[in-house]
């Protein structure tokens, strides 16, 4: 796995061995960032199930100001920190080890430009997380929720004040990108 574009382009990332994490494929990553228009300078990122940190580190490579990464697996957090160290990314990254619900409660006073939701496929939490993020107004005007889930799962796509930016199926997953419609904001 590698960084696709930006400052750290072509730099390799390490991942956990085995099935503990399911890294987002390069093709899928490229589709996500292409859909976002490639322009993410000064964005603030939230990655709720960080895994290797690949999506957040790709975002920082492409100009994001900072990224907050949550993961409950201590080994995953070690990998995230090792990847960040290997790239020389320091102050831009905030890594949290623990239960995503508790950490989201601590972060619910912040606004994020992109929120990545890529939970383990056995967890059916995309709808719950989207609802929480929206109810707590954690998405910046014009910001995005990017969710990856098993393609056979039915995920809510109709949230007031949000429009579907992309919905695309891949081998075993589906990517849903919701954009906060800043025209509906006061």
N, C-alpha and C positions, 0 to 999 in steps of 0.2 A: 504494500500500500504506500502511496506517496501523496505529496502535495501537488495539485494539478497546475495552479497558476499563482502569479503574484511574486512577492518578495522571496518566498521559500520554494519556488517552483522546482519540481523534480526531486525534492528532498524526501528521503524515505522515512516512513513512520513504522514503529513497531506496534504489534497488537498482542493481545492475550492469546495464548495457544488454546486449542480446544473449542468448545461450544459456548463458553461463558459469555462471549460477546460476538456480535455479528456485524463486522465492519461494513459500512456503506460502500458499495462498489464504485470504482472510479467513474464508470459510465453514468451511474445514478447521481454521483456528486456533481459531475459536469452538467447534467440536465437540471439539477436543482439551481446551481449558480447561474446558468444561462437564463433560466426562467426569471431569476431575480434581477436580471439585467446586468450582472457583473459589477454594478456600482454599489459598493457597501462601505465606502470610506467613512470613517468615524462612527460606524454602527456599533451598537452595544448588543452582544449576542448572549442568549441563554441556551444551553444545551442540557436538557433535563436528564438524559441517560447517556453520559459522555463516552463510555466505552474506551476507545483509544484517544479520544479528543480530536479525531480527524476533522470533523465538521467545524469545530471551533478554531482549530489551527489553520484550516483552509481559509476560514473567514479572516483571521488575523493576517495571513499571508496576502489576502486581497484588499487589506486596508481597514478592517474593522478596528475600532478603538480599543475595545476590551471584550473579554468573553468570560462568562460565568458557567462553570461546568459542574454538574451534580452527578455523582454515581455512588451506589451503595456497596460496590465491590472494592475492598481495599487494594486488591491486585490491579484492578482497572485504574484506580487513582494513581498508583505507582507508575503505571505505563503512561498515563496522561502527563504526569510530572516529568518523566524521563523524555518523552517526546518534546515537551516544551523546553527542557534543558538542552536537548540536542539541537533545537532550532535557535536557541538563544532568546526564547520568548520568556519574559519574566513578569513584569508589572502589568502586562496586558491580560494576564490570566488569573482567574480566581477559581480555585478548585475546592469543592465541598464533598466530603465523604459523609454519607448518611442517607436517611430516608428522604426521598424527594418531596413528600408532603410537608414535612417539618421544615426543610430548607426553603421551599417555596413560600411558606408562611413568613420566614425571615426576610425574604427578598421581595415581598409583595408591595413594598413602597417604591420599587424601581420600575422603570419602563425599558422595554427591550425592542430593538428594531427587528430582530429575527429570533424566533424561538424554535429550536430543533427538538422534536419529539420523536425519538426512535427507541421505544422501549423494547425489552425482550419480547419476542412474538407471543409468548405464553401470557403476557400481561395484556389485558384488554382495557387500557386506561386512556386512550386517545380522546374520546368524547369527554370524559371527566376532566382531563387536563385542559382541553380547549375551553370548556365551560369555566373552570377556575381562573384561567388567564384572562378571559373576557370579563367575568364578573368583577375581578380585582383590578381591571383596567391596566394590565401589565404590558400591553402592546402599544408602542408609539403610533401616532397617526401615520398612516401609510406603511406600517410595519407588517411583518409576516409571521404566520405560524406554519412551519414545515413539518409534516407528520409522515413517517414511514410505518406501514403496518402490513400484515399479511394480506395478499390480494383477495382472499376469500372472506375477510372480515368486512362487515358493513359498518362504515364510520359516518357519523353525522357530517354533513357538508353545508348545512344551511344555518348560519349564525347571523343574527341581526347585526348590521354594520360591517359585515365581511363579505367579500366576494371570492369565488374560486379563481385563483391565478393559474393553477395547473393541477391536473389530476391525470396521472399516467401510471400504467401498469408495467411492471418489469417481470422477470422470471418468477419470483416467488413473492414479490411485494408490490405495494402501490404507494406512490408518493402523492400527497395532497398538500398543496400550498394555498393557504387562505391569506388574503390581503385585507388589512383593515382599511375600509373605505373612508378616507379622511373627509370626504364631502358630507358624511353623516354626522361628523363631530361638530360640537358647538364652537 
